[in-house]
């Protein structure tokens, strides 16, 4: 969908003041409506295109954040339940969006729908912005003619996943924050404080304690080679990102390590098993075939170990076996998950059982994450206190030695 820049001259309705500016849109009519929605009555609208404007439209990462997507789907569902037609609802939501990059995507959705495409097809034109499970569920809702209800279900699914992800992310950030603060204090002492003792000791002809000398030499090395260290670190990160992206074995190894890590491995298991259960439950609830459900679930998972389990599960189903056999006795799975999936398959109520399992993980996640935080905090505090004691000794020992020499 082509979006242009338009220069406009308009009258502000609240005080009749004339204002000028630039707005984006696929046509003058849409820009005119956008201005009106924002309290402006257009006087002149002229298309204005430039290289800078084109460069501004280039985005490297996802534009629609999870919270933006959830809010958009909620609004869309509300408009459809109110009797607004789909193309009109898409137009309203695109027009009232103030973020240029987001508005550009929503205009693309609107124009695709308005030209006769289904909403799922319109979303599929932006695969980076709209998850595969959303597209699959929307397609199901369009087939059964119950789009607004499906939208409500998918919003509930995304909200649960967002809460779980936020909780896990806060737990994972805890050690990073502690380590960052500790490292910052250590570098400050090594670079800014300890070198001051060197001049005093040189003037008195004394020798620095071994611990202080070690930290001081480290600080001197950092100051003398800071550019090389930063350059090497940047090159290392670039090389690692390239290798991870290029070689599947490295991706799998990192996924394996993530699951096997003490404390953090439980967080990784919780996140992936919860997502598998929730996605399968959501798909099967709307009568999506099991093979298609597994394929969509595979696309929602990043960890390569779980991806391979899901591939194995697809093979089992194709061969007439239960997919639960792919999870049984696997180090990346849990007993509760295995048993509930197995019972669901044997009873013919797999979708319902996956829903119960998703609810179980939703309730259990807060307890597990909180338990992990409590397990991490004392370990991190011990590390921080030990580092503080060592740094205090490194600072205090030369002072005490200097006092003895003066005395």
C-alpha positions in Angstrom: 0.0 0.0 0.0 1.5 3.3 -1.1 1.4 6.1 1.5 2.3 9.7 0.5 3.1 12.9 2.4 0.6 15.7 2.0 1.2 19.4 2.9 -1.9 20.9 4.3 -3.3 24.3 5.3 -6.3 24.1 7.7 -8.4 26.0 10.1 -8.5 24.9 13.7 -12.2 24.5 14.6 -11.9 25.4 18.3 -10.4 28.9 17.7 -10.4 29.4 13.8 -6.6 29.7 13.8 -4.9 28.8 10.5 -2.3 26.0 10.8 0.1 24.3 8.4 1.8 21.0 8.5 2.4 17.6 6.8 0.3 14.5 7.2 0.6 11.0 5.7 -2.1 9.1 3.9 -2.9 7.1 0.8 -5.2 9.8 -0.6 -6.3 13.4 -0.2 -9.7 12.2 1.0 -8.2 10.2 3.8 -5.9 13.0 4.9 -8.9 15.4 4.9 -10.8 13.0 7.2 -7.7 12.5 9.4 -7.5 16.3 9.9 -11.2 16.6 10.6 -10.9 13.8 13.3 -8.2 16.0 14.9 -10.2 19.2 15.0 -9.0 20.7 11.7 -11.0 21.8 8.6 -8.8 21.5 5.5 -8.3 24.5 3.3 -5.5 23.2 1.0 -4.1 19.7 0.7 -1.2 19.1 -1.8 0.9 15.9 -2.2 4.5 16.4 -1.2 7.0 13.6 -1.7 10.8 13.7 -1.1 13.8 11.4 -0.4 13.7 12.2 3.3 10.0 11.3 3.5 10.7 8.0 1.8 13.6 7.3 4.2 11.4 8.0 7.2 9.0 5.3 6.0 11.7 2.6 6.3 11.5 0.6 9.6 13.9 -2.1 10.7 11.9 -3.6 13.6 8.3 -4.4 14.4 6.1 -1.3 14.3 3.1 -2.6 16.2 3.9 -3.3 19.8 2.0 -6.0 21.6 0.0 -3.4 23.6 -0.8 -1.6 20.4 -2.0 -4.8 18.7 -4.2 -5.7 21.7 -5.7 -2.3 21.8 -6.4 -2.3 18.1 -8.1 -5.7 18.2 -10.2 -4.6 21.1 -11.4 -1.5 19.3 -12.0 -3.5 16.1 -14.1 -6.0 18.1 -16.1 -3.2 19.8 -16.9 -1.5 16.5 -18.0 -4.8 14.8 -20.3 -5.6 17.8 -21.8 -2.1 17.5 -22.9 -2.9 13.9 -20.1 -1.0 12.1 -19.0 -2.6 8.8 -15.5 -4.1 8.7 -14.1 -1.7 6.1 -15.6 1.3 7.9 -14.2 0.0 11.2 -10.7 -0.4 9.7 -10.9 3.1 8.2 -12.0 4.6 11.6 -9.1 3.0 13.5 -6.5 3.9 10.8 -7.7 7.5 10.6 -7.6 8.1 14.4 -4.1 6.7 14.8 -1.5 9.4 15.5 1.7 7.3 15.2 2.8 7.7 11.5 4.3 4.2 11.1 1.4 2.5 12.8 -1.1 4.5 10.8 0.7 3.5 7.6 0.1 -0.2 8.4 -3.5 0.3 9.4 -4.2 2.2 6.2 -2.7 -0.8 4.3 -5.1 -3.1 6.2 -8.1 -0.8 5.5 -7.3 -0.5 1.7 -6.9 -4.2 1.4 -10.2 -4.9 3.1 -12.0 -2.1 1.2 -10.8 -3.6 -2.1 -12.5 -6.9 -1.3 -9.9 -8.9 0.5 -10.6 -10.7 3.8 -9.2 -9.3 7.0 -7.0 -12.4 7.4 -5.5 -11.8 3.9 -5.0 -8.1 4.8 -3.2 -9.0 8.0 -1.0 -11.6 6.1 0.4 -8.7 4.0 2.2 -7.6 7.1 3.6 -10.9 8.5 6.1 -9.0 10.8 3.3 -7.1 12.5 0.5 -9.6 12.8 1.3 -13.0 14.3 0.5 -16.2 12.4 -1.9 -17.4 15.1 -3.9 -14.2 14.7 -4.2 -14.6 11.0 -5.2 -18.3 11.3 -7.9 -17.5 14.0 -9.2 -14.5 12.0 -9.6 -16.9 9.0 -11.6 -19.3 11.1 -13.8 -16.5 12.4 -14.5 -15.4 8.8 -15.4 -18.9 7.7 -17.9 -19.4 10.6 -19.2 -15.8 10.4 -18.4 -15.0 14.0 -15.4 -12.6 13.7 -16.2 -10.4 16.7 -16.3 -13.3 19.1 -13.0 -14.7 17.7 -11.5 -11.3 18.1 -12.5 -11.3 21.8 -10.9 -14.8 22.2 -7.7 -13.8 20.5 -7.4 -10.6 22.6 -7.8 -12.7 25.8 -5.1 -15.0 24.5 -2.7 -12.2 23.7 -3.3 -10.5 27.1 -2.5 -13.7 29.0 0.6 -14.2 26.9 1.7 -10.6 27.5 1.2 -10.8 31.2 3.2 -14.0 31.4 5.9 -12.6 29.2 6.1 -9.3 31.2 6.4 -11.3 34.5 9.1 -13.5 33.1 11.0 -10.5 31.6 11.0 -8.7 34.9 12.4 -11.8 36.6 15.1 -12.1 33.9 16.0 -8.4 34.2 16.6 -8.7 37.9 20.1 -10.2 37.7 21.0 -7.9 34.8 20.2 -4.8 36.8 22.2 -6.1 39.9 25.2 -7.1 37.8 25.1 -3.8 35.9 25.1 -1.8 39.1 27.9 -3.9 40.6 30.0 -3.6 37.4 29.5 0.1 37.2 30.6 0.6 40.8 33.6 -1.6 40.3 34.7 0.2 37.2 34.3 3.6 38.9 36.5 2.5 41.8 39.1 0.9 39.6 39.3 3.9 37.2 38.5 6.9 39.4 39.4 6.1 43.0 42.3 3.6 43.3 44.7 5.3 40.9 44.9 8.2 43.4 46.8 6.0 45.9 49.5 5.2 43.3 50.9 8.8 43.5 50.9 8.9 47.3 52.7 5.6 47.5 55.3 6.5 44.9 56.1 9.7 46.9 56.5 7.7 50.1 58.4 4.8 48.4 55.9 2.2 49.7 54.4 -0.8 48.1 50.7 -1.2 47.4 48.9 -4.3 48.8 48.5 -7.1 46.2 44.7 -6.8 46.1 44.8 -3.0 45.5 47.5 -3.4 42.9 45.4 -6.0 41.0 42.4 -3.7 40.8 44.6 -0.7 40.0 46.3 -2.5 37.1 42.9 -3.6 35.8 41.7 0.1 36.0 44.8 1.3 34.2 44.4 -1.4 31.5 40.7 -0.3 31.0 41.7 3.4 30.6 44.5 2.7 28.2 42.6 0.3 26.0 39.0 1.4 26.3 38.5 2.0 22.6 40.0 -1.4 21.7 37.8 -3.1 24.3 34.6 -1.4 23.1 35.5 -2.1 19.4 36.3 -5.8 20.3 33.0 -6.0 22.2 31.0 -4.6 19.3 32.7 -6.9 16.8 32.1 -9.9 19.1 28.4 -9.1 19.3 28.1 -8.7 15.6 30.0 -11.9 15.0 27.8 -13.8 17.5 24.6 -12.4 16.0 25.8 -13.5 12.5 26.8 -17.0 13.7 23.5 -17.5 15.6 21.5 -16.4 12.6 23.5 -18.5 10.1 24.0 -21.8 12.0 21.1 -23.8 13.3 23.4 -26.0 15.5 24.4 -22.9 17.5 20.7 -21.8 17.8 19.8 -25.3 19.1 22.8 -25.3 21.5 21.7 -21.9 23.0 18.1 -23.1 23.3 19.4 -26.3 25.1 21.5 -24.3 27.5 18.6 -21.9 28.2 16.4 -24.9 29.3 19.2 -26.5 31.3 20.3 -23.4 33.2 19.7 -23.4 36.9 16.7 -21.3 38.0 16.4 -19.6 34.6 15.7 -23.0 32.9 12.4 -23.2 34.8 11.4 -19.8 33.5 12.2 -20.9 29.9 10.1 -24.1 30.4 7.2 -22.2 31.8 7.1 -19.7 29.0 7.3 -22.3 26.2 5.0 -25.0 27.6 2.4 -22.3 28.5 2.5 -20.9 25.0 2.2 -24.4 23.4 -0.8 -25.2 25.6 -2.5 -21.8 25.1 -2.0 -21.8 21.3 -3.2 -25.4 20.8 -6.2 -24.7 23.0 -7.1 -21.6 21.1 -6.8 -23.3 17.7 -8.6 -26.5 18.6 -11.4 -24.6 20.3 -12.2 -23.1 16.9 -12.1 -26.5 15.2 -8.7 -26.0 13.4 -7.3 -29.4 12.4 -4.6 -30.8 14.7 -1.9 -30.7 12.1 -2.6 -27.1 11.2 -2.7 -26.3 15.0 0.7 -27.8 15.5 2.1 -25.9 12.5 0.8 -22.6 13.8 2.1 -23.4 17.3 5.5 -24.1 15.8 5.5 -20.6 14.4 4.8 -19.0 17.8 7.8 -20.7 19.5 11.3 -19.4 19.3 13.2 -22.0 21.3 14.6 -24.6 18.8 14.3 -27.5 21.2 10.5 -27.0 21.5 10.3 -26.5 17.7 11.9 -29.9 17.2 9.5 -31.5 19.7 6.5 -30.0 17.7 8.0 -31.3 14.5 8.2 -34.7 16.0 4.6 -34.4 17.3 3.5 -33.6 13.7 5.2 -36.7 12.5 3.6 -38.8 15.2 0.1 -37.5 14.3 0.7 -38.2 10.6 1.8 -41.7 11.5 -1.4 -42.3 13.5 0.3 -42.0 16.9 -0.6 -39.7 19.8 1.4 -36.4 19.8 1.9 -36.7 23.5 4.5 -39.4 22.9 6.8 -36.7 21.4 6.7 -34.9 24.8 6.9 -38.0 27.1 10.3 -38.5 28.8 11.7 -35.4 27.2 13.9 -33.2 29.4 12.2 -30.0 28.1 8.7 -31.1 29.2 6.9 -31.6 32.5 4.9 -34.5 34.0 1.7 -32.5 34.4 1.9 -31.3 30.8 2.6 -34.9 29.5 -0.2 -36.5 31.5 -2.9 -33.9 30.7 -2.1 -34.0 27.0 -2.2 -37.8 27.0 -5.5 -37.9 28.9 -7.0 -35.3 26.4 -6.0 -37.4 23.4 -7.2 -40.7 24.8 -10.5 -39.2 25.9 -11.1 -37.2 22.7 -11.1 -33.9 24.6 -7.7 -32.6 23.7 -8.8 -29.0 23.0 -10.6 -28.9 26.4 -7.6 -30.4 28.2 -5.2 -28.0 26.6 -7.5 -25.2 27.7 -7.4 -26.5 31.3 -3.7 -26.8 31.0 -3.4 -23.2 29.8 -5.5 -22.0 32.8 -3.3 -24.1 35.1 -0.1 -22.5 33.8 -1.8 -19.1 33.9 -2.5 -19.5 37.6 0.7 -21.3 38.4 3.0 -18.8 36.5 2.7 -16.1 39.2 3.6 -18.5 41.9 6.6 -20.0 40.0 7.9 -16.6 38.9 7.6 -15.2 42.4 9.4 -18.3 43.8 12.2 -17.8 41.3 12.6 -14.1 42.3 12.9 -15.2 45.9 15.5 -17.8 44.9 17.5 -15.2 42.9 17.5 -12.3 45.4 19.6 -13.9 48.1 22.1 -15.2 45.5 22.4 -11.8 43.9 22.7 -10.1 47.3 25.5 -12.4 48.4 27.3 -11.6 45.1 26.8 -7.9 45.6 27.9 -7.9 49.3 31.0 -10.0 48.5 32.0 -7.7 45.7 31.5 -4.6 48.0 33.6 -6.2 50.7 36.4 -6.9 48.3 36.3 -3.4 46.8 36.2 -1.8 50.3 39.3 -3.9 51.3 41.0 -2.8 48.1 40.4 0.8 49.0 41.0 0.6 52.7 44.1 -1.6 52.8 46.4 1.1 51.2 45.0 3.7 53.6 45.8 1.6 56.6 49.3 0.8 55.2 49.9 4.4 54.5 48.9 5.3 58.1 51.4 2.8 59.5 54.2 4.2 57.3 53.4 7.8 58.4 53.2 6.6 62.0 
